[in-house]
Amino acid sequence: MATKREAERDEESGDVKRLKVDRKDEENEPECENILSGFQTSRVLRDSAREKIIFIHGKIADEEAVVILEKTPIREDSLPELFSSSTLRLEMRNDVYSTYRLQVPSHLNEIKTTVVCPATQKHVKKYQQQESFLVEETAQDYESITLPYVQQQSFSLQWVYNILEKKAEADRILYEDPDLELGFVLLPDFKWDQKQVDDLYLIAIAHQRHIGSLRDLTSKHLPLLQNMLQKGQEAILQRYHLPHSKLRVFLHYQPSYYHLHVHFTNLGFEAPGCSVERAHLLSNVIQNLQSDPKFYQTRTLSFPLRADDGLLGRFKEAGRL
């Protein structure tokens, strides 16, 4: 059981209509067994008041589990019902200012819930609050430290191949270019509940299977990168009415998994992992490779590592930190 995983808007047409359709589909979603009714909490791994999210370690039916609870954004189309059907309790009034507690109907107060079960120790560490360190990786560091470590870890990519081969999540694919050299699939990241475009988050996964990270990219991959950027933006414009000027399109380094994938998020959304020390804008990547065919194979790249990351230990052992 693993249910893991994250022009201006036209108010009179596309977005509003799409959101209403989503709402109707949501009402028809069948209820499922409440696997969390017997969840035994062990500890809180991490919580963020700003992001309104909490990560909890515990057990479900004697199996280790991580449960992630996240408050969903307020949907614009729900505002009339929210204001008319809620209970208001006054907390404080001072001159023109007043604060209240608004008790909304339960169906307007959903919590996005992700369950990882059975959860391994790696899962627990992944979600646990950890101190981070900024690593400056030279080209030599990559060859002697990072690449051997990644190869030794043998991270499974079968779930990625299942998506590309339509063995899993086929119904979630929003767009596909089937070309095996230049093509990709575009689907929602599990961090996005798809109920509003304000926090839009999509992932484009390349069909090519021999590009692990930014370090593998050279000028020969420019047609692929340009295709992913252009067609990804076009697909999002057609479906969600968000122009390219409203999108943040980037790659991670280090990536969370070593198969080329590109992140598409709403520019106004402070998406996890979009900070400057990890995110590389795809448009900049393309320009860098146009200027220097081996830019990412020769440059020093900086990225953050958590205190419990094995790669950080390798850098320390090599005297690079």
N, C-alpha and C positions, 0 to 999 in steps of 0.2 A: 504494500500500500504506500504509494508515494505521490501525493497530489501537489507536488512542488511547483515549485517555481513560484522582468517582475520588463493670393490676395487676402484681406482681412476676412475673418469668419463672416459668412453670409447668414445673418440671423433669420432671414425670411425664407431660406430654402434648405440647402444641403445639410448643415450640421444639426439644426433643430429637428428636421424630419428624421434624420438617422438616429438621433438620440431617442426620439419617441418610439421608433421601431424597436430599438434595443430594449426599451422599457417594457414593451409588449412581450417580447421574447422572454424577458426576465420573469414576467408573471407566469409564463408557461413552463418555467424550469421546474422539474419534479424535485420534491424534497428527497434527501438521501438519509441513510442511517447516520445518527449523530455519534460518530466514532470518538468524539471528545467528551462524551458524558462521563466516561470513567477515567479521564486523563488525570494522572497523578503528578502534580507539580514537584519538581526537585529544586529548581533554582531559576532565577532570571539571569539569562546570559547577557542581555544588553537591552537598554530601553532608551528612547529618545523622545523627549517632550516636544521638541521642535518638529520632528518628522512624524510624531504621533504613531510610533511603532514600538512593539516590544517582542523580544525573542525569549522563549521559555523552554527549558529542558525538563523532560519528565518521561513518563511511561504511559503507553497505551497497551492494555492487555499484556503486561509484562515485557513489552518491547520498548527499547529506547526510542524516544521521539523528540523532535524539536517542533514547536508550534510557534508560528509567527502571526501576530495580530496587528493589523494596521487599519487605522481609521480612514475611511474612503472620503475623497473630496466631496464637497457639496455640489450637487448637480443643479445647473441653472433651471432646467425644466421642472424641478421639484419645488422651487421657491414658493409659488402660490399656495400649494398644499402645506408646505412647511410652516408658513406664517399663519395660515387659517386654522390649522388642526393641532397646533402645539400649545402647551401650557407654559405660561411665563411667570417666573418668580423673581421679584425684585430683590436685589442684593444691596444696592447703594444708589443714592441720587444726590447730585451736587451741581447746582446751577443747571447748565445745559446738558450735563453728562449724567448718564444712568447706566448701571450694569445689571444684567439679569442672568438667570439660569433658564435656558429654553429646553423644555422636555418635549422632544419630537416623537411622532409615531414610530413604532419599532421598524417598519419597513423603510423609513428614511434615515435610519441610524445603524446601517450595516457596518460590520467589521470584516474587512478582507482577511481571510484566514488561510495560511499555507501550512500544510502538515508534511513533515519529513519523517517517515517511519517505514522500516526500521532505520534509525539514525546511527551512523558510525561516529567514532571519536573525531574523525575529520570534520563531519558535519557540525558537531558541537563546537569544535575549535573555530570553525569558519564564522559562526554567529556570535562567538563570545567577544566581549569588549577586550581589546588588546592595544597596547602601546604600539605606535608605528614608527618606522625609521625610513628616511629617504636614502635610497641607494643610487650612486652614480655608476652606471655600468658602461665600461668602455667596450670597444669591439673585441678586445682580447678577453675581457671578463666574460663576455657572452660565450665565447668559444671554450674557455677553460672552466668556467663556473656554472653559468646558467644553463647552457645547452646540455651538458652531461647530466645535470640535476633533473631537468625536464625529461630527458630520455629514460632516466632510471625510475622515474615515478610511474611511468606507463599509465597515464591518465586515460581512461576509457572514453572513446568518442562514439561508441555505438549508438547512443541516444541521438547524436547529431546525424549519423548516417540513417537512422530510422526515419527522421524527418525528411531528409533529402530523398529517400526511397519511398516515401508515403506509407511507411509501415506504422507510423505513429503521428498523431497531430495533423493529419492531412486536412481535416476540416478547419484547422486554424490558419492555414496558409492563405494570405490575402492576395498575393501576387507571385508569379513564378516566371522567370526566364529560363527555359529548360536547357539552354546551351551548356554543354559540359565544360567549356573553357571560359566563357564569359558570363554564364548564367548564375542565378541565385534564387533562393526563396525568401519571401518577406512575410513575417508573421509577428503577432503581438508578443512582447516580452511578458512573462508572468507577473512582472511588477505592475503591469497596467491592467485595470479591471475592464477597460473598453467602454466605460459608461459616459465618458466625456473626453474631449480632445485636449483639455487643459494640461493633462499629465500624460499625453500620448507617448508611448515608448514601444518602438518596433525594432526587430532584429532582422538583418539581412544576412543569410548564411550562404556562402559561395559553394557552388557545386565542385569546384576544384578541391582536391583532398590533400594537396602537398604544400599548402601554405599554412604554417603554424602560427606565425605572429608577424608583427611589424618588421622584425629583423630579417625575415625571408623575402620581403618585397624588393623588387628591382624594377627597372624601367620596362621590362617585358610584361609586367603585370598592369601597366597603365591602362590598356583597353578594358581589363576586368574592373579595375577600380572606377574608371570613368563610367562604365556601364552601370555598376551598382549605384553610383551617386545619381546619375541622370534618371534611370528608370525607377529607382527607389523614390526619388522626389516626385516624379510624375505619377506614380501609383498613389502616393499619399495625397497629392493635390486632387486627383480624381475622386478618391474615396472620402477624404476628410476635409477637403477644401482648404488645406494649409499650404501656402506657397513655400518655395525653398527659403525665402527670407525669414520664415517663421520656424525653421528647423535647425536643430543642432545635430550634425552628422559626424560621427567620430569613431575611432578605434581605441581600444585599450592597450596599454603596455605597462606591465604584464597583463595578458588577457586572462580571463577566468577559465578558458579552455582553448586548447591549441589547434584551432581550425578557424580559418579566416571568417570573421563575421563583423558586421558594421552596425553601429547603434544609430537609430533615428529617434530623436526626442523633440518634443515641443520646446522651443527656445525659452519660453517663459517658465518651464518646469525645472526646478533644481534637482535634476535626476541624480541618483546615487552613482558615483564614479565619474562624474563629469568635470571634476576639478582638474586644474592645470597640470598637476603632477602625474596624472594617469591618462587623461584623454588627449588624443591627437586628432584634430579636425581632418576629415578626409580630404577636403579641398587643399589643405596645407600639405598633406602627405603626397597628393598628386603633383603639386608644384615642386616639392622637394625632389621627387624622382625625375621630374622633367629637367631640373637643373643639374642633378647628379644621379646617374643611373644606379649607383650603389650607396646612396645617401644613408640608408638605415643599416647598412652592413659595415659602415665605417665610423659613424658618429657615436658619441657618448650619449646614452639615454638615461634619464633619471626616472625613478618610480618608487612608490612606497611599498614597504613590506611590514607585515605585522610581526610582533615579537616572537610568536610561535611558529612562524613560517620557516620551514626547513631550508629554503633558499637563503634566508638571512643568515642562518648558521654557517652555510658554506662561504658566504662573503666574509664573515667574521674569521673563520678558519684560515682564509686566504689573506687575512690582514688588510682587507679592502674596506673595513668599516671600523 
